Amino acid sequence: METLPPPPGLPFPPVTQDEKTLGIVMHVLCLVGFPILGPLVVWLVKKDQSSYIDRQGRELLNFQLSYLLYGFLSFLLCFVLIGIPLLIGVGIAGVVLTLIGIVNAADGKVYRFQLTIR
C-alpha cells in the first residue's frame, strides 16, 4: 500500500522506530564510504512506503551531491593553492553535518543541511 504525504497544512504522521533506524542507516552509510550509493538504495526501496524516508533521503542525497561538487571544485582549486584549505573545510563540514543529521534522524526529524544547492 502506497503512503501519500499529508495534504498541505496537516502534520506528517508520527515517525516509527524502523523509520528512524533507516534514517540513521542512510547517514551512517555516508560516513563509511558510500556517500551517494548507500542512501540512494535505501531511498529508492523505501520512499513509496514512508514519507519520512522520502523526505530524509531527498535531503541527504541533495546534501551529498552538493558537497561532492564543492569537493571537486576545491580539488580543482588546489592547483592555485587556495583549494587545499577549502578541501579540508569541505571535508570537515561534510562529516560534522552528517553527524548532526544522524542526531536529528534519531529524534525522527529531517535535518535541512546548510549550503546545499536547492
C-alpha positions as CSV (number, residue, x, y, z in Angstrom):
1,M,0.0,0.0,0.0
2,E,1.4,3.4,-1.0
3,T,1.7,6.1,1.6
4,L,0.9,9.6,0.4
5,P,2.2,12.7,2.1
6,P,-0.5,14.5,4.1
7,P,-2.5,17.3,2.4
8,P,-0.9,20.8,2.8
9,G,-1.4,22.2,6.3
10,L,-1.7,18.9,8.0
11,P,1.2,17.4,10.0
12,F,3.2,14.4,8.8
13,P,2.3,11.1,10.5
14,P,4.4,10.1,13.5
15,V,7.8,8.5,12.7
16,T,8.2,4.9,13.7
17,Q,11.3,3.4,15.2
18,D,12.0,1.5,12.0
19,E,11.9,4.7,10.0
20,K,14.2,6.4,12.5
21,T,16.6,3.5,12.2
22,L,16.6,3.6,8.4
23,G,17.2,7.4,8.6
24,I,20.2,6.8,10.8
25,V,21.5,4.0,8.5
26,M,21.3,6.3,5.5
27,H,23.6,8.8,7.2
28,V,26.0,6.2,8.6
29,L,26.4,4.8,5.1
30,C,27.7,8.2,4.0
31,L,30.3,8.1,6.8
32,V,31.6,4.6,6.0
33,G,32.3,5.2,2.3
34,F,29.0,5.1,0.4
35,P,28.0,8.8,0.3
36,I,25.7,8.6,-2.8
37,L,25.0,4.9,-3.4
38,G,24.1,3.9,0.2
39,P,21.4,6.5,0.8
40,L,20.2,6.2,-2.8
41,V,19.5,2.5,-2.5
42,V,17.6,2.9,0.9
43,W,15.7,5.8,-0.5
44,L,14.7,4.0,-3.7
45,V,13.5,1.0,-1.9
46,K,11.6,2.7,0.9
47,K,10.5,6.1,-0.5
48,D,7.0,4.9,-1.5
49,Q,6.4,3.3,1.9
50,S,7.3,6.2,4.1
51,S,7.0,9.9,3.7
52,Y,9.7,10.4,6.4
53,I,12.2,8.2,4.5
54,D,11.3,10.0,1.3
55,R,12.0,13.5,2.8
56,Q,15.1,12.3,4.6
57,G,16.5,10.6,1.5
58,R,15.9,13.6,-0.7
59,E,17.5,16.0,1.7
60,L,20.5,13.7,2.3
61,L,21.1,13.0,-1.4
62,N,20.9,16.7,-2.2
63,F,23.5,17.3,0.6
64,Q,25.8,14.6,-0.6
65,L,25.7,15.7,-4.3
66,S,26.2,19.4,-3.3
67,Y,29.2,18.6,-1.2
68,L,30.6,16.3,-3.9
69,L,30.5,19.3,-6.2
70,Y,32.1,21.5,-3.6
71,G,34.9,18.9,-3.1
72,F,35.5,18.6,-6.8
73,L,35.7,22.4,-7.2
74,S,38.0,22.6,-4.2
75,F,40.2,19.9,-5.7
76,L,40.5,21.9,-8.9
77,L,41.5,25.0,-6.9
78,C,44.3,23.0,-5.3
79,F,46.4,23.9,-8.4
80,V,46.3,27.5,-7.3
81,L,46.8,26.5,-3.6
82,I,43.5,28.1,-2.3
83,G,41.8,24.7,-2.8
84,I,43.8,23.0,-0.1
85,P,42.2,24.8,2.9
86,L,38.8,24.7,1.0
87,L,39.1,20.9,0.5
88,I,39.9,20.4,4.2
89,G,36.9,22.7,5.2
90,V,34.5,20.8,2.9
91,G,35.7,17.5,4.3
92,I,35.2,18.6,7.9
93,A,31.9,20.3,7.2
94,G,30.7,17.1,5.5
95,V,31.5,14.9,8.5
96,V,30.1,17.4,11.1
97,L,26.9,18.0,9.2
98,T,26.4,14.2,8.6
99,L,26.8,13.7,12.4
100,I,24.2,16.4,13.1
101,G,21.9,14.6,10.5
102,I,22.4,11.3,12.5
103,V,21.3,13.0,15.7
104,N,18.3,14.5,14.1
105,A,17.3,11.2,12.4
106,A,17.5,9.6,15.8
107,D,14.9,12.1,17.0
108,G,12.7,11.5,14.0
109,K,13.5,14.9,12.4
110,V,14.6,15.7,8.9
111,Y,17.7,17.9,9.1
112,R,17.9,20.6,6.5
113,F,21.6,20.8,5.6
114,Q,23.3,24.2,5.2
115,L,24.8,25.3,1.9
116,T,23.2,22.7,-0.2
117,I,22.1,23.6,-3.8
118,R,18.3,23.5,-3.9
